[in-house]
Amino acid sequence: MRTKALVWTDERVAAWNQDLHQRLAAEQQRRGGRVNPINVYISTPRPSPVMVWTPAHTSAFLAQAAGHRLAVLYRLIALRGLRRGEAVGLRWKDIDLNAGTAGVHWQITQLGWETIQGKPKTEASDRTIALDADTVTALRGHRKAQAAERLAAGEVWQDSGFVFTDEIGRPLHPQHVSDQSYLLSYEAGLPPVRLHDLRHGAASLTEST
């Protein structure tokens, strides 16, 4: 049976925050103050394993991510509906910034800790999406930033062809992208959601129970 998704309403956020603060205090006392708050943040139980943000939450997250080198990746997931593996697997050769389109023809998924590259599993997943003007502008800026990283890396740069890479051009590990999203969410004072569920937030406002 599919787990029921719940929206992070104000009441749920308040109750979860109270539990988070209690768990942080308990861990600090148990460990003499040496606690990684992100670990407690992620492990504090949520009302449902599948939680989604309101549009206001998503906007706050994207504002927090604006200065991050993966800001455009999170924008594509949140606003254009890409899955994590599709965003990580996006290639420059599949993007036409003049036409404002992105082809979702490749993905990087995770099996255990190992990564697997390949085409989307279904014909419906292999698709072309439209890009709004702000996303096109953001991608142009990201391409310039990546060119600067390539110049700084010099001979160690790996020309992988992916839109989103590490500082020397290698494809990203999907878990790294999720870890960064949790850190940004924590810094923004938001309750946590799985990166997989980020793209569903705006469509779930009818949930009230």
Secondary structure, DSSP 8 states (H G I E B T S, - for coil): -----EE--HHHHHHHHHHHHHHHHHHHHHTTT---HHHHHHHS--SSSSEE--HHHHHHHHHHHTTSTTHHHHHHHHHH---HHHHHT-BGGGEETTTTEEEE--EEEEETTEEEEE--SSTTTSEEEE--HHHHHHHHHHHHHHHHHHHHHGGG-----BSSB-TTS-B--HHHHHHHHHHHHHHTT-----HHHHTTGGG-TT---
